[in-house]
Amino acid sequence: MKKKTSESVITEGRFYTIASPNGRVLEVANYNPESGAAIQLWDYAGAEWQQWAFILVGPNTYRICNRFTGKAIDLCLNGTVNGTWLHQWEANTGKSQQWKVEFTDDGFVRFRSVLADKYIDLYQAFSGNGGRAQIWEDNEGTNQRWVLRDVTDKNAIRPSEAQMEKKLKEQVEEAAKEAKKEAKTARKTATRKTAAKTTAAKKTTAKKTTASKSAAPAKRTTRSKKAAAEEN
């Protein structure tokens, strides 16, 4: 099969789904509009948070932006090692948001990070709902192969105001739970450290007391012998 070119497949101003070979697509998890939201795999529902625009930034190089949030697929903390998570972030000119588009001879597409020189990949090759997107070195696996489909002219689902308010409330509650959990863990750690210091202090005091008791009789015995000698 003749290798396709990006010009014949990707057009700016159009929206695409990025699907794994089993049909599930990359999306912004929970249609979360905030920077840092995870990129995951899910059944396609025709939703805007499952659709992506490709912004040309160099030869065959694109920034991939979500239709619903407007944010770009990005490397978490500018990571370059295998297993670095993908998340969304405000679009910028950084290389952590730049992707080389490579078309394979068997009709798939691969996305190679300009910064890390690694490919968009699925964690542990899991292609079910909720599979997290990451980067990994080239392994020619199906979890690094994707299918682009133009969905610009199809009706797209947007969350209602009620859904957005509910999601925001859930996110606030989840953040509060995480903060409470972290505070509890910190208290436990502090308690263990305090207990360890107290135990160490008690052991030190006990050693000093034992040493003092052991030394005292020896001094009394010495004086007693001296007194006895004088009497004689």
mmCIF file of the C-alpha atoms, coordinates in Angstrom:
data_MODEL
# 
_entry.id   MODEL 
# 
loop_
_atom_site.group_PDB 
_atom_site.id 
_atom_site.type_symbol 
_atom_site.label_atom_id 
_atom_site.label_alt_id 
_atom_site.label_comp_id 
_atom_site.label_asym_id 
_atom_site.label_entity_id 
_atom_site.label_seq_id 
_atom_site.pdbx_PDB_ins_code 
_atom_site.Cartn_x 
_atom_site.Cartn_y 
_atom_site.Cartn_z 
_atom_site.occupancy 
_atom_site.B_iso_or_equiv 
_atom_site.pdbx_formal_charge 
_atom_site.auth_seq_id 
_atom_site.auth_comp_id 
_atom_site.auth_asym_id 
_atom_site.auth_atom_id 
_atom_site.pdbx_PDB_model_num 
ATOM 1   C CA . MET A 1 1   ? 0.000   0.000  0.000   1.00 0.00 ? 1   MET A CA 1 
ATOM 2   C CA . LYS A 1 2   ? 1.296   3.420  -0.912  1.00 0.00 ? 2   LYS A CA 1 
ATOM 3   C CA . LYS A 1 3   ? 2.132   5.590  2.062   1.00 0.00 ? 3   LYS A CA 1 
ATOM 4   C CA . LYS A 1 4   ? -0.275  8.480  2.524   1.00 0.00 ? 4   LYS A CA 1 
ATOM 5   C CA . THR A 1 5   ? 0.804   12.075 3.046   1.00 0.00 ? 5   THR A CA 1 
ATOM 6   C CA . SER A 1 6   ? -0.451  14.353 5.812   1.00 0.00 ? 6   SER A CA 1 
ATOM 7   C CA . GLU A 1 7   ? -1.735  16.854 3.243   1.00 0.00 ? 7   GLU A CA 1 
ATOM 8   C CA . SER A 1 8   ? -4.123  14.257 1.821   1.00 0.00 ? 8   SER A CA 1 
ATOM 9   C CA . VAL A 1 9   ? -5.542  13.328 5.227   1.00 0.00 ? 9   VAL A CA 1 
ATOM 10  C CA . ILE A 1 10  ? -5.263  16.244 7.678   1.00 0.00 ? 10  ILE A CA 1 
ATOM 11  C CA . THR A 1 11  ? -6.801  19.629 6.936   1.00 0.00 ? 11  THR A CA 1 
ATOM 12  C CA . GLU A 1 12  ? -6.683  22.607 9.276   1.00 0.00 ? 12  GLU A CA 1 
ATOM 13  C CA . GLY A 1 13  ? -10.073 23.825 10.407  1.00 0.00 ? 13  GLY A CA 1 
ATOM 14  C CA . ARG A 1 14  ? -11.473 20.271 10.438  1.00 0.00 ? 14  ARG A CA 1 
ATOM 15  C CA . PHE A 1 15  ? -12.124 18.035 13.445  1.00 0.00 ? 15  PHE A CA 1 
ATOM 16  C CA . TYR A 1 16  ? -11.066 14.410 13.762  1.00 0.00 ? 16  TYR A CA 1 
ATOM 17  C CA . THR A 1 17  ? -11.413 11.472 16.084  1.00 0.00 ? 17  THR A CA 1 
ATOM 18  C CA . ILE A 1 18  ? -8.214  9.652  17.054  1.00 0.00 ? 18  ILE A CA 1 
ATOM 19  C CA . ALA A 1 19  ? -9.247  6.018  17.361  1.00 0.00 ? 19  ALA A CA 1 
ATOM 20  C CA . SER A 1 20  ? -7.444  2.875  18.425  1.00 0.00 ? 20  SER A CA 1 
ATOM 21  C CA . PRO A 1 21  ? -7.834  -0.156 16.133  1.00 0.00 ? 21  PRO A CA 1 
ATOM 22  C CA . ASN A 1 22  ? -10.803 -1.338 18.266  1.00 0.00 ? 22  ASN A CA 1 
ATOM 23  C CA . GLY A 1 23  ? -12.737 1.874  17.584  1.00 0.00 ? 23  GLY A CA 1 
ATOM 24  C CA . ARG A 1 24  ? -12.451 3.602  20.951  1.00 0.00 ? 24  ARG A CA 1 
ATOM 25  C CA . VAL A 1 25  ? -11.186 7.170  20.762  1.00 0.00 ? 25  VAL A CA 1 
ATOM 26  C CA . LEU A 1 26  ? -8.932  9.508  22.686  1.00 0.00 ? 26  LEU A CA 1 
ATOM 27  C CA . GLU A 1 27  ? -10.872 12.030 24.750  1.00 0.00 ? 27  GLU A CA 1 
ATOM 28  C CA . VAL A 1 28  ? -10.496 14.528 27.574  1.00 0.00 ? 28  VAL A CA 1 
ATOM 29  C CA . ALA A 1 29  ? -11.525 12.531 30.636  1.00 0.00 ? 29  ALA A CA 1 
ATOM 30  C CA . ASN A 1 30  ? -14.908 13.572 32.062  1.00 0.00 ? 30  ASN A CA 1 
ATOM 31  C CA . TYR A 1 31  ? -15.079 16.514 29.597  1.00 0.00 ? 31  TYR A CA 1 
ATOM 32  C CA . ASN A 1 32  ? -12.976 18.375 32.150  1.00 0.00 ? 32  ASN A CA 1 
ATOM 33  C CA . PRO A 1 33  ? -12.138 21.871 30.840  1.00 0.00 ? 33  PRO A CA 1 
ATOM 34  C CA . GLU A 1 34  ? -9.276  22.422 33.302  1.00 0.00 ? 34  GLU A CA 1 
ATOM 35  C CA . SER A 1 35  ? -5.591  22.237 32.406  1.00 0.00 ? 35  SER A CA 1 
ATOM 36  C CA . GLY A 1 36  ? -4.141  18.960 33.638  1.00 0.00 ? 36  GLY A CA 1 
ATOM 37  C CA . ALA A 1 37  ? -7.162  16.829 32.736  1.00 0.00 ? 37  ALA A CA 1 
ATOM 38  C CA . ALA A 1 38  ? -6.190  13.319 31.638  1.00 0.00 ? 38  ALA A CA 1 
ATOM 39  C CA . ILE A 1 39  ? -6.316  12.029 28.079  1.00 0.00 ? 39  ILE A CA 1 
ATOM 40  C CA . GLN A 1 40  ? -7.930  8.613  27.966  1.00 0.00 ? 40  GLN A CA 1 
ATOM 41  C CA . LEU A 1 41  ? -9.613  6.082  25.697  1.00 0.00 ? 41  LEU A CA 1 
ATOM 42  C CA . TRP A 1 42  ? -13.424 5.718  25.596  1.00 0.00 ? 42  TRP A CA 1 
ATOM 43  C CA . ASP A 1 43  ? -16.294 4.545  23.419  1.00 0.00 ? 43  ASP A CA 1 
ATOM 44  C CA . TYR A 1 44  ? -17.125 7.175  20.844  1.00 0.00 ? 44  TYR A CA 1 
ATOM 45  C CA . ALA A 1 45  ? -20.334 9.059  21.638  1.00 0.00 ? 45  ALA A CA 1 
ATOM 46  C CA . GLY A 1 46  ? -20.100 11.861 19.104  1.00 0.00 ? 46  GLY A CA 1 
ATOM 47  C CA . ALA A 1 47  ? -18.996 14.297 21.802  1.00 0.00 ? 47  ALA A CA 1 
ATOM 48  C CA . GLU A 1 48  ? -16.887 17.397 21.251  1.00 0.00 ? 48  GLU A CA 1 
ATOM 49  C CA . TRP A 1 49  ? -14.435 16.385 23.977  1.00 0.00 ? 49  TRP A CA 1 
ATOM 50  C CA . GLN A 1 50  ? -13.676 13.336 21.795  1.00 0.00 ? 50  GLN A CA 1 
ATOM 51  C CA . GLN A 1 51  ? -12.788 15.410 18.742  1.00 0.00 ? 51  GLN A CA 1 
ATOM 52  C CA . TRP A 1 52  ? -9.520  17.091 17.836  1.00 0.00 ? 52  TRP A CA 1 
ATOM 53  C CA . ALA A 1 53  ? -8.190  19.834 15.580  1.00 0.00 ? 53  ALA A CA 1 
ATOM 54  C CA . PHE A 1 54  ? -4.693  19.699 14.088  1.00 0.00 ? 54  PHE A CA 1 
ATOM 55  C CA . ILE A 1 55  ? -2.824  23.009 14.041  1.00 0.00 ? 55  ILE A CA 1 
ATOM 56  C CA . LEU A 1 56  ? 0.189   22.988 11.723  1.00 0.00 ? 56  LEU A CA 1 
ATOM 57  C CA . VAL A 1 57  ? 3.321   24.288 13.506  1.00 0.00 ? 57  VAL A CA 1 
ATOM 58  C CA . GLY A 1 58  ? 6.049   22.919 11.235  1.00 0.00 ? 58  GLY A CA 1 
ATOM 59  C CA . PRO A 1 59  ? 6.713   20.385 8.461   1.00 0.00 ? 59  PRO A CA 1 
ATOM 60  C CA . ASN A 1 60  ? 4.329   17.512 9.161   1.00 0.00 ? 60  ASN A CA 1 
ATOM 61  C CA . THR A 1 61  ? 4.206   18.713 12.788  1.00 0.00 ? 61  THR A CA 1 
ATOM 62  C CA . TYR A 1 62  ? 1.013   19.643 14.627  1.00 0.00 ? 62  TYR A CA 1 
ATOM 63  C CA . ARG A 1 63  ? -0.446  20.861 17.885  1.00 0.00 ? 63  ARG A CA 1 
ATOM 64  C CA . ILE A 1 64  ? -3.495  18.682 18.647  1.00 0.00 ? 64  ILE A CA 1 
ATOM 65  C CA . CYS A 1 65  ? -6.288  20.686 20.299  1.00 0.00 ? 65  CYS A CA 1 
ATOM 66  C CA . ASN A 1 66  ? -9.551  19.460 21.769  1.00 0.00 ? 66  ASN A CA 1 
ATOM 67  C CA . ARG A 1 67  ? -12.702 20.755 20.114  1.00 0.00 ? 67  ARG A CA 1 
ATOM 68  C CA . PHE A 1 68  ? -14.581 21.249 23.397  1.00 0.00 ? 68  PHE A CA 1 
ATOM 69  C CA . THR A 1 69  ? -11.886 22.640 25.706  1.00 0.00 ? 69  THR A CA 1 
ATOM 70  C CA . GLY A 1 70  ? -9.590  24.269 23.144  1.00 0.00 ? 70  GLY A CA 1 
ATOM 71  C CA . LYS A 1 71  ? -6.589  22.901 25.053  1.00 0.00 ? 71  LYS A CA 1 
ATOM 72  C CA . ALA A 1 72  ? -3.753  20.883 23.537  1.00 0.00 ? 72  ALA A CA 1 
ATOM 73  C CA . ILE A 1 73  ? -2.448  17.377 24.122  1.00 0.00 ? 73  ILE A CA 1 
ATOM 74  C CA . ASP A 1 74  ? 0.659   17.920 26.229  1.00 0.00 ? 74  ASP A CA 1 
ATOM 75  C CA . LEU A 1 75  ? 3.383   15.946 28.036  1.00 0.00 ? 75  LEU A CA 1 
ATOM 76  C CA . CYS A 1 76  ? 2.846   16.036 31.790  1.00 0.00 ? 76  CYS A CA 1 
ATOM 77  C CA . LEU A 1 77  ? 5.592   18.143 33.419  1.00 0.00 ? 77  LEU A CA 1 
ATOM 78  C CA . ASN A 1 78  ? 7.470   18.163 30.098  1.00 0.00 ? 78  ASN A CA 1 
ATOM 79  C CA . GLY A 1 79  ? 8.390   14.549 30.747  1.00 0.00 ? 79  GLY A CA 1 
ATOM 80  C CA . THR A 1 80  ? 10.405  12.635 28.173  1.00 0.00 ? 80  THR A CA 1 
ATOM 81  C CA . VAL A 1 81  ? 10.722  9.183  29.757  1.00 0.00 ? 81  VAL A CA 1 
ATOM 82  C CA . ASN A 1 82  ? 8.682   6.109  28.930  1.00 0.00 ? 82  ASN A CA 1 
ATOM 83  C CA . GLY A 1 83  ? 5.356   6.238  30.742  1.00 0.00 ? 83  GLY A CA 1 
ATOM 84  C CA . THR A 1 84  ? 4.972   10.020 30.852  1.00 0.00 ? 84  THR A CA 1 
ATOM 85  C CA . TRP A 1 85  ? 1.234   10.741 30.989  1.00 0.00 ? 85  TRP A CA 1 
ATOM 86  C CA . LEU A 1 86  ? -0.561  12.831 28.416  1.00 0.00 ? 86  LEU A CA 1 
ATOM 87  C CA . HIS A 1 87  ? -2.857  15.563 29.653  1.00 0.00 ? 87  HIS A CA 1 
ATOM 88  C CA . GLN A 1 88  ? -4.387  18.704 28.217  1.00 0.00 ? 88  GLN A CA 1 
ATOM 89  C CA . TRP A 1 89  ? -2.927  22.167 28.753  1.00 0.00 ? 89  TRP A CA 1 
ATOM 90  C CA . GLU A 1 90  ? -3.339  25.708 27.499  1.00 0.00 ? 90  GLU A CA 1 
ATOM 91  C CA . ALA A 1 91  ? -2.011  25.823 23.950  1.00 0.00 ? 91  ALA A CA 1 
ATOM 92  C CA . ASN A 1 92  ? 1.519   27.223 23.745  1.00 0.00 ? 92  ASN A CA 1 
ATOM 93  C CA . THR A 1 93  ? 4.578   27.074 21.504  1.00 0.00 ? 93  THR A CA 1 
ATOM 94  C CA . GLY A 1 94  ? 6.402   24.497 23.632  1.00 0.00 ? 94  GLY A CA 1 
ATOM 95  C CA . LYS A 1 95  ? 7.708   21.292 22.092  1.00 0.00 ? 95  LYS A CA 1 
ATOM 96  C CA . SER A 1 96  ? 5.796   19.281 24.693  1.00 0.00 ? 96  SER A CA 1 
ATOM 97  C CA . GLN A 1 97  ? 2.709   20.036 22.584  1.00 0.00 ? 97  GLN A CA 1 
ATOM 98  C CA . GLN A 1 98  ? 4.221   19.305 19.181  1.00 0.00 ? 98  GLN A CA 1 
ATOM 99  C CA . TRP A 1 99  ? 3.598   15.998 17.412  1.00 0.00 ? 99  TRP A CA 1 
ATOM 100 C CA . LYS A 1 100 ? 5.041   14.549 14.220  1.00 0.00 ? 100 LYS A CA 1 
ATOM 101 C CA . VAL A 1 101 ? 2.357   12.722 12.249  1.00 0.00 ? 101 VAL A CA 1 
ATOM 102 C CA . GLU A 1 102 ? 3.605   9.512  10.655  1.00 0.00 ? 102 GLU A CA 1 
ATOM 103 C CA . PHE A 1 103 ? 1.474   7.415  8.310   1.00 0.00 ? 103 PHE A CA 1 
ATOM 104 C CA . THR A 1 104 ? 2.184   3.697  8.190   1.00 0.00 ? 104 THR A CA 1 
ATOM 105 C CA . ASP A 1 105 ? 2.109   1.502  5.109   1.00 0.00 ? 105 ASP A CA 1 
ATOM 106 C CA . ASP A 1 106 ? -0.881  -0.404 6.514   1.00 0.00 ? 106 ASP A CA 1 
ATOM 107 C CA . GLY A 1 107 ? -3.056  2.708  6.770   1.00 0.00 ? 107 GLY A CA 1 
ATOM 108 C CA . PHE A 1 108 ? -2.616  3.734  10.403  1.00 0.00 ? 108 PHE A CA 1 
ATOM 109 C CA . VAL A 1 109 ? -1.246  6.937  11.918  1.00 0.00 ? 109 VAL A CA 1 
ATOM 110 C CA . ARG A 1 110 ? 1.354   7.342  14.641  1.00 0.00 ? 110 ARG A CA 1 
ATOM 111 C CA . PHE A 1 111 ? 2.122   10.463 16.674  1.00 0.00 ? 111 PHE A CA 1 
ATOM 112 C CA . ARG A 1 112 ? 5.732   11.061 17.694  1.00 0.00 ? 112 ARG A CA 1 
ATOM 113 C CA . SER A 1 113 ? 6.580   13.665 20.325  1.00 0.00 ? 113 SER A CA 1 
ATOM 114 C CA . VAL A 1 114 ? 9.010   16.312 19.070  1.00 0.00 ? 114 VAL A CA 1 
ATOM 115 C CA . LEU A 1 115 ? 10.316  16.788 22.618  1.00 0.00 ? 115 LEU A CA 1 
ATOM 116 C CA . ALA A 1 116 ? 10.631  13.174 23.739  1.00 0.00 ? 116 ALA A CA 1 
ATOM 117 C CA . ASP A 1 117 ? 11.002  11.350 20.393  1.00 0.00 ? 117 ASP A CA 1 
ATOM 118 C CA . LYS A 1 118 ? 8.494   8.795  21.693  1.00 0.00 ? 118 LYS A CA 1 
ATOM 119 C CA . TYR A 1 119 ? 5.023   7.814  20.512  1.00 0.00 ? 119 TYR A CA 1 
ATOM 120 C CA . ILE A 1 120 ? 1.495   8.267  21.842  1.00 0.00 ? 120 ILE A CA 1 
ATOM 121 C CA . ASP A 1 121 ? 0.771   4.920  23.457  1.00 0.00 ? 121 ASP A CA 1 
ATOM 122 C CA . LEU A 1 122 ? -1.739  3.249  25.794  1.00 0.00 ? 122 LEU A CA 1 
ATOM 123 C CA . TYR A 1 123 ? -0.665  2.345  29.324  1.00 0.00 ? 123 TYR A CA 1 
ATOM 124 C CA . GLN A 1 124 ? 0.020   -1.396 29.511  1.00 0.00 ? 124 GLN A CA 1 
ATOM 125 C CA . ALA A 1 125 ? -1.557  -1.666 26.041  1.00 0.00 ? 125 ALA A CA 1 
ATOM 126 C CA . PHE A 1 126 ? -4.994  -1.467 27.678  1.00 0.00 ? 126 PHE A CA 1 
ATOM 127 C CA . SER A 1 127 ? -7.525  -0.517 24.990  1.00 0.00 ? 127 SER A CA 1 
ATOM 128 C CA . GLY A 1 128 ? -10.686 -0.629 27.121  1.00 0.00 ? 128 GLY A CA 1 
ATOM 129 C CA . ASN A 1 129 ? -12.629 2.350  28.420  1.00 0.00 ? 129 ASN A CA 1 
ATOM 130 C CA . GLY A 1 130 ? -10.444 4.431  30.686  1.00 0.00 ? 130 GLY A CA 1 
ATOM 131 C CA . GLY A 1 131 ? -7.145  3.347  29.130  1.00 0.00 ? 131 GLY A CA 1 
ATOM 132 C CA . ARG A 1 132 ? -4.667  6.153  29.888  1.00 0.00 ? 132 ARG A CA 1 
ATOM 133 C CA . ALA A 1 133 ? -2.645  7.743  27.119  1.00 0.00 ? 133 ALA A CA 1 
ATOM 134 C CA . GLN A 1 134 ? 1.108   8.002  27.642  1.00 0.00 ? 134 GLN A CA 1 
ATOM 135 C CA . ILE A 1 135 ? 4.286   8.093  25.579  1.00 0.00 ? 135 ILE A CA 1 
ATOM 136 C CA . TRP A 1 136 ? 6.585   5.141  24.960  1.00 0.00 ? 136 TRP A CA 1 
ATOM 137 C CA . GLU A 1 137 ? 9.532   4.333  22.757  1.00 0.00 ? 137 GLU A CA 1 
ATOM 138 C CA . ASP A 1 138 ? 8.779   2.819  19.357  1.00 0.00 ? 138 ASP A CA 1 
ATOM 139 C CA . ASN A 1 139 ? 7.579   -0.763 19.750  1.00 0.00 ? 139 ASN A CA 1 
ATOM 140 C CA . GLU A 1 140 ? 5.521   -1.125 16.544  1.00 0.00 ? 140 GLU A CA 1 
ATOM 141 C CA . GLY A 1 141 ? 2.578   -2.299 18.680  1.00 0.00 ? 141 GLY A CA 1 
ATOM 142 C CA . THR A 1 142 ? -1.091  -1.744 17.887  1.00 0.00 ? 142 THR A CA 1 
ATOM 143 C CA . ASN A 1 143 ? -1.299  0.460  20.988  1.00 0.00 ? 143 ASN A CA 1 
ATOM 144 C CA . GLN A 1 144 ? 0.794   3.014  19.057  1.00 0.00 ? 144 GLN A CA 1 
ATOM 145 C CA . ARG A 1 145 ? -1.364  2.880  15.923  1.00 0.00 ? 145 ARG A CA 1 
ATOM 146 C CA . TRP A 1 146 ? -4.336  5.170  15.387  1.00 0.00 ? 146 TRP A CA 1 
ATOM 147 C CA . VAL A 1 147 ? -7.067  5.894  12.875  1.00 0.00 ? 147 VAL A CA 1 
ATOM 148 C CA . LEU A 1 148 ? -8.096  9.447  11.970  1.00 0.00 ? 148 LEU A CA 1 
ATOM 149 C CA . ARG A 1 149 ? -11.682 10.110 10.926  1.00 0.00 ? 149 ARG A CA 1 
ATOM 150 C CA . ASP A 1 150 ? -13.055 13.501 9.887   1.00 0.00 ? 150 ASP A CA 1 
ATOM 151 C CA . VAL A 1 151 ? -16.224 14.233 11.903  1.00 0.00 ? 151 VAL A CA 1 
ATOM 152 C CA . THR A 1 152 ? -16.492 17.975 11.263  1.00 0.00 ? 152 THR A CA 1 
ATOM 153 C CA . ASP A 1 153 ? -19.803 17.794 9.442   1.00 0.00 ? 153 ASP A CA 1 
ATOM 154 C CA . LYS A 1 154 ? -21.521 15.537 11.969  1.00 0.00 ? 154 LYS A CA 1 
ATOM 155 C CA . ASN A 1 155 ? -23.547 16.790 14.915  1.00 0.00 ? 155 ASN A CA 1 
ATOM 156 C CA . ALA A 1 156 ? -21.466 16.887 18.075  1.00 0.00 ? 156 ALA A CA 1 
ATOM 157 C CA . ILE A 1 157 ? -22.626 16.522 21.666  1.00 0.00 ? 157 ILE A CA 1 
ATOM 158 C CA . ARG A 1 158 ? -21.859 19.231 24.216  1.00 0.00 ? 158 ARG A CA 1 
ATOM 159 C CA . PRO A 1 159 ? -22.488 18.881 27.958  1.00 0.00 ? 159 PRO A CA 1 
ATOM 160 C CA . SER A 1 160 ? -25.416 20.860 29.332  1.00 0.00 ? 160 SER A CA 1 
ATOM 161 C CA . GLU A 1 161 ? -25.012 23.569 31.956  1.00 0.00 ? 161 GLU A CA 1 
ATOM 162 C CA . ALA A 1 162 ? -26.431 21.179 34.544  1.00 0.00 ? 162 ALA A CA 1 
ATOM 163 C CA . GLN A 1 163 ? -23.881 18.520 33.599  1.00 0.00 ? 163 GLN A CA 1 
ATOM 164 C CA . MET A 1 164 ? -21.052 21.033 33.808  1.00 0.00 ? 164 MET A CA 1 
ATOM 165 C CA . GLU A 1 165 ? -22.196 22.267 37.233  1.00 0.00 ? 165 GLU A CA 1 
ATOM 166 C CA . LYS A 1 166 ? -22.481 18.677 38.456  1.00 0.00 ? 166 LYS A CA 1 
ATOM 167 C CA . LYS A 1 167 ? -19.035 17.836 37.100  1.00 0.00 ? 167 LYS A CA 1 
ATOM 168 C CA . LEU A 1 168 ? -17.530 20.928 38.706  1.00 0.00 ? 168 LEU A CA 1 
ATOM 169 C CA . LYS A 1 169 ? -19.108 19.998 42.046  1.00 0.00 ? 169 LYS A CA 1 
ATOM 170 C CA . GLU A 1 170 ? -17.726 16.463 41.746  1.00 0.00 ? 170 GLU A CA 1 
ATOM 171 C CA . GLN A 1 171 ? -14.258 17.799 40.967  1.00 0.00 ? 171 GLN A CA 1 
ATOM 172 C CA . VAL A 1 172 ? -14.344 20.147 43.972  1.00 0.00 ? 172 VAL A CA 1 
ATOM 173 C CA . GLU A 1 173 ? -15.489 17.294 46.225  1.00 0.00 ? 173 GLU A CA 1 
ATOM 174 C CA . GLU A 1 174 ? -12.808 14.996 44.838  1.00 0.00 ? 174 GLU A CA 1 
ATOM 175 C CA . ALA A 1 175 ? -10.141 17.644 45.400  1.00 0.00 ? 175 ALA A CA 1 
ATOM 176 C CA . ALA A 1 176 ? -11.365 18.100 48.978  1.00 0.00 ? 176 ALA A CA 1 
ATOM 177 C CA . LYS A 1 177 ? -11.193 14.334 49.571  1.00 0.00 ? 177 LYS A CA 1 
ATOM 178 C CA . GLU A 1 178 ? -7.663  14.207 48.182  1.00 0.00 ? 178 GLU A CA 1 
ATOM 179 C CA . ALA A 1 179 ? -6.600  17.133 50.370  1.00 0.00 ? 179 ALA A CA 1 
ATOM 180 C CA . LYS A 1 180 ? -8.146  15.456 53.425  1.00 0.00 ? 180 LYS A CA 1 
ATOM 181 C CA . LYS A 1 181 ? -6.428  12.183 52.562  1.00 0.00 ? 181 LYS A CA 1 
ATOM 182 C CA . GLU A 1 182 ? -3.063  13.899 52.145  1.00 0.00 ? 182 GLU A CA 1 
ATOM 183 C CA . ALA A 1 183 ? -3.511  15.764 55.444  1.00 0.00 ? 183 ALA A CA 1 
ATOM 184 C CA . LYS A 1 184 ? -4.356  12.501 57.212  1.00 0.00 ? 184 LYS A CA 1 
ATOM 185 C CA . THR A 1 185 ? -1.294  10.822 55.727  1.00 0.00 ? 185 THR A CA 1 
ATOM 186 C CA . ALA A 1 186 ? 0.865   13.767 56.790  1.00 0.00 ? 186 ALA A CA 1 
ATOM 187 C CA . ARG A 1 187 ? -0.502  13.555 60.361  1.00 0.00 ? 187 ARG A CA 1 
ATOM 188 C CA . LYS A 1 188 ? 0.208   9.822  60.511  1.00 0.00 ? 188 LYS A CA 1 
ATOM 189 C CA . THR A 1 189 ? 3.729   10.385 59.245  1.00 0.00 ? 189 THR A CA 1 
ATOM 190 C CA . ALA A 1 190 ? 4.299   13.155 61.790  1.00 0.00 ? 190 ALA A CA 1 
ATOM 191 C CA . THR A 1 191 ? 2.902   10.943 64.581  1.00 0.00 ? 191 THR A CA 1 
ATOM 192 C CA . ARG A 1 192 ? 5.207   8.066  63.613  1.00 0.00 ? 192 ARG A CA 1 
ATOM 193 C CA . LYS A 1 193 ? 8.213   10.386 63.555  1.00 0.00 ? 193 LYS A CA 1 
ATOM 194 C CA . THR A 1 194 ? 7.294   11.835 66.971  1.00 0.00 ? 194 THR A CA 1 
ATOM 195 C CA . ALA A 1 195 ? 6.805   8.339  68.395  1.00 0.00 ? 195 ALA A CA 1 
ATOM 196 C CA . ALA A 1 196 ? 10.152  7.250  66.972  1.00 0.00 ? 196 ALA A CA 1 
ATOM 197 C CA . LYS A 1 197 ? 11.897  10.278 68.528  1.00 0.00 ? 197 LYS A CA 1 
ATOM 198 C CA . THR A 1 198 ? 10.194  9.626  71.891  1.00 0.00 ? 198 THR A CA 1 
ATOM 199 C CA . THR A 1 199 ? 11.235  5.978  71.817  1.00 0.00 ? 199 THR A CA 1 
ATOM 200 C CA . ALA A 1 200 ? 14.799  6.919  70.929  1.00 0.00 ? 200 ALA A CA 1 
ATOM 201 C CA . ALA A 1 201 ? 14.873  9.490  73.743  1.00 0.00 ? 201 ALA A CA 1 
ATOM 202 C CA . LYS A 1 202 ? 13.582  6.919  76.254  1.00 0.00 ? 202 LYS A CA 1 
ATOM 203 C CA . LYS A 1 203 ? 16.221  4.421  75.150  1.00 0.00 ? 203 LYS A CA 1 
ATOM 204 C CA . THR A 1 204 ? 18.946  7.043  75.511  1.00 0.00 ? 204 THR A CA 1 
ATOM 205 C CA . THR A 1 205 ? 17.691  8.004  78.992  1.00 0.00 ? 205 THR A CA 1 
ATOM 206 C CA . ALA A 1 206 ? 17.514  4.344  79.995  1.00 0.00 ? 206 ALA A CA 1 
ATOM 207 C CA . LYS A 1 207 ? 21.111  3.758  78.843  1.00 0.00 ? 207 LYS A CA 1 
ATOM 208 C CA . LYS A 1 208 ? 22.334  6.775  80.824  1.00 0.00 ? 208 LYS A CA 1 
ATOM 209 C CA . THR A 1 209 ? 20.487  5.635  83.924  1.00 0.00 ? 209 THR A CA 1 
ATOM 210 C CA . THR A 1 210 ? 21.903  2.122  83.622  1.00 0.00 ? 210 THR A CA 1 
ATOM 211 C CA . ALA A 1 211 ? 25.419  3.460  83.126  1.00 0.00 ? 211 ALA A CA 1 
ATOM 212 C CA . SER A 1 212 ? 25.054  5.742  86.149  1.00 0.00 ? 212 SER A CA 1 
ATOM 213 C CA . LYS A 1 213 ? 23.859  2.925  88.383  1.00 0.00 ? 213 LYS A CA 1 
ATOM 214 C CA . SER A 1 214 ? 26.682  0.687  87.212  1.00 0.00 ? 214 SER A CA 1 
ATOM 215 C CA . ALA A 1 215 ? 29.335  3.317  87.913  1.00 0.00 ? 215 ALA A CA 1 
ATOM 216 C CA . ALA A 1 216 ? 28.112  4.357  91.390  1.00 0.00 ? 216 ALA A CA 1 
ATOM 217 C CA . PRO A 1 217 ? 28.847  1.094  93.277  1.00 0.00 ? 217 PRO A CA 1 
ATOM 218 C CA . ALA A 1 218 ? 32.364  0.992  91.838  1.00 0.00 ? 218 ALA A CA 1 
ATOM 219 C CA . LYS A 1 219 ? 33.132  4.398  93.378  1.00 0.00 ? 219 LYS A CA 1 
ATOM 220 C CA . ARG A 1 220 ? 31.737  3.341  96.803  1.00 0.00 ? 220 ARG A CA 1 
ATOM 221 C CA . THR A 1 221 ? 33.796  0.177  96.708  1.00 0.00 ? 221 THR A CA 1 
ATOM 222 C CA . THR A 1 222 ? 36.966  2.181  96.030  1.00 0.00 ? 222 THR A CA 1 
ATOM 223 C CA . ARG A 1 223 ? 36.351  4.491  98.983  1.00 0.00 ? 223 ARG A CA 1 
ATOM 224 C CA . SER A 1 224 ? 35.603  1.560  101.239 1.00 0.00 ? 224 SER A CA 1 
ATOM 225 C CA . LYS A 1 225 ? 38.910  -0.139 100.414 1.00 0.00 ? 225 LYS A CA 1 
ATOM 226 C CA . LYS A 1 226 ? 40.841  3.103  101.079 1.00 0.00 ? 226 LYS A CA 1 
ATOM 227 C CA . ALA A 1 227 ? 39.142  3.564  104.452 1.00 0.00 ? 227 ALA A CA 1 
ATOM 228 C CA . ALA A 1 228 ? 39.916  0.001  105.408 1.00 0.00 ? 228 ALA A CA 1 
ATOM 229 C CA . ALA A 1 229 ? 43.605  0.499  104.573 1.00 0.00 ? 229 ALA A CA 1 
ATOM 230 C CA . GLU A 1 230 ? 43.814  3.588  106.778 1.00 0.00 ? 230 GLU A CA 1 
ATOM 231 C CA . GLU A 1 231 ? 42.237  1.768  109.672 1.00 0.00 ? 231 GLU A CA 1 
ATOM 232 C CA . ASN A 1 232 ? 44.833  -0.947 109.398 1.00 0.00 ? 232 ASN A CA 1 
# 
